[in-house]
Amino acid sequence: MAENIVLYSYFRRSASWRVRIALAHKNINYDSKAVHLLKNGGEQNTDEYKKLNPMSQLPTLCIDGLTLTQSLPIMEYLEERNASPSLLPKDMAGKAKVRAISEIINSGTQPLQNLAVLQRVGEGKQEWAKFYITKGLLAVEAMLENTAGKYCYGDEVTMADMCLVPQVYNSERFSCDMSQFPIIKRVHDGLIKLPAFIAADCFRQPDTPEDMRVN
């Protein structure tokens, strides 16, 4: 059992996935509580869950007597709580660049193709998602031309990498042309071999459907 650390998560929700990677990267044990986004009108919309997260979004992390929401602030909290291994570079400029890459995905790409938005778009949602994912990843690719080493920023894993991997999964779900993003593809293919990324993978979670599960 984890020390009263509970992550409310959904197996392929990008924001939950990012936090799972961060927790695994920092070797923080936690208990996972699944919140299914589709069952019964969406379990995130229940009154019980709204008491934890007024936006009815995932993830929510209960830790240290706190209830934390929004993936990037959660990751920043974990960074301050457990300094090593780090999620951010040591230098100010590096921190700013990693946060910028993270935010292109977190605020400029993923929200425009998430479930709630696509349900409102209705017909044409596939092309809508592909357009905004492509726009976002073209921006990330341009930034990585100046920052990437083995990973998004140099040769150390950062918060930007934790945002990137779930977004690449979504890109593939919506049949985006990944040949446009050779640096992203190279970085992604290296990241998914790392233990923290394997542990957090959407195909290996307690709530992953049996027909999607891998060992």
Residue pairs with C-beta under 8 A, 6 or more apart in sequence:
1 31
2 28
2 29
2 30
2 31
3 29
4 62
4 63
5 28
5 29
5 30
5 31
5 61
5 62
5 63
6 30
6 31
6 32
6 33
6 61
6 62
6 63
7 16
7 19
7 20
7 23
7 30
7 31
7 32
7 33
7 59
7 60
7 61
7 62
8 16
8 33
8 34
8 35
8 49
8 52
8 53
8 58
8 59
8 60
8 61
8 62
9 16
9 19
9 20
9 32
9 33
9 34
9 35
9 58
9 59
9 205
9 207
10 16
10 34
10 35
10 36
10 37
10 58
10 207
11 34
11 202
11 203
11 205
11 207
11 208
11 209
12 166
12 169
12 202
13 37
13 58
13 59
14 110
14 114
14 163
14 166
14 167
14 169
14 170
15 57
15 58
15 59
15 70
15 71
15 106
15 110
15 166
16 58
16 59
16 71
17 165
17 166
17 169
17 200
17 202
18 71
18 72
18 75
18 159
18 162
18 163
18 166
19 59
19 61
19 71
19 74
19 75
19 78
20 199
20 200
20 205
21 161
21 162
21 165
21 196
21 197
21 200
22 74
22 75
22 78
22 87
22 159
22 162
23 30
23 78
23 200
24 195
24 196
24 197
24 199
24 200
25 85
25 87
25 157
25 162
25 196
26 78
26 82
26 84
26 85
26 87
27 82
28 78
28 82
30 61
30 63
32 205
32 206
32 207
34 205
34 206
34 207
35 43
35 44
35 49
35 58
36 42
36 43
36 207
37 43
37 44
37 58
37 115
38 115
42 56
43 49
44 53
44 56
44 57
44 58
45 56
49 56
49 60
50 56
52 60
52 62
52 67
52 69
53 60
53 67
53 69
55 69
57 69
57 70
59 69
59 71
59 74
60 67
60 68
60 69
61 67
61 68
61 69
61 74
61 77
62 68
63 77
63 81
64 81
66 77
68 74
68 77
71 106
72 99
72 102
72 103
72 106
72 159
75 87
75 159
75 162
78 87
79 86
79 87
79 88
79 159
85 157
86 156
86 158
87 157
87 158
87 159
87 162
88 94
88 95
88 98
88 99
88 158
88 159
89 95
89 97
89 98
89 153
89 154
89 156
89 158
94 153
94 154
97 143
97 147
97 153
98 152
98 153
98 158
98 159
98 160
99 159
100 143
101 140
101 143
101 144
101 147
101 152
101 153
101 160
101 163
101 164
102 159
102 160
102 162
102 163
104 136
104 139
104 140
104 143
105 136
105 140
105 163
105 164
105 167
106 163
108 136
108 139
109 132
109 133
109 135
109 136
109 137
109 140
109 167
110 136
110 166
110 167
110 170
111 117
112 128
112 129
112 132
112 133
112 136
113 128
113 129
113 132
113 133
113 170
113 174
118 125
118 128
118 129
121 128
126 174
126 175
129 170
129 174
130 174
130 175
130 176
133 167
133 170
133 171
133 174
133 176
134 176
134 177
134 180
136 167
137 167
137 171
137 176
137 180
137 181
137 184
138 180
138 181
140 164
140 181
140 184
141 180
141 181
141 182
141 183
141 184
144 152
144 183
144 184
144 187
145 183
147 153
147 154
148 154
148 183
148 186
148 187
149 155
150 187
150 190
151 157
151 158
151 160
151 161
151 187
151 190
151 191
152 158
152 160
152 161
152 164
152 187
153 160
157 191
157 194
157 196
161 187
161 191
164 184
164 187
164 188
164 191
165 188
165 191
165 192
165 197
166 202
168 178
168 184
168 185
168 188
169 202
171 178
172 178
178 184
178 185
179 185
191 197
192 198
192 201
198 204
201 214
202 208
202 212
203 212
203 213
203 214
204 213
204 214
204 215
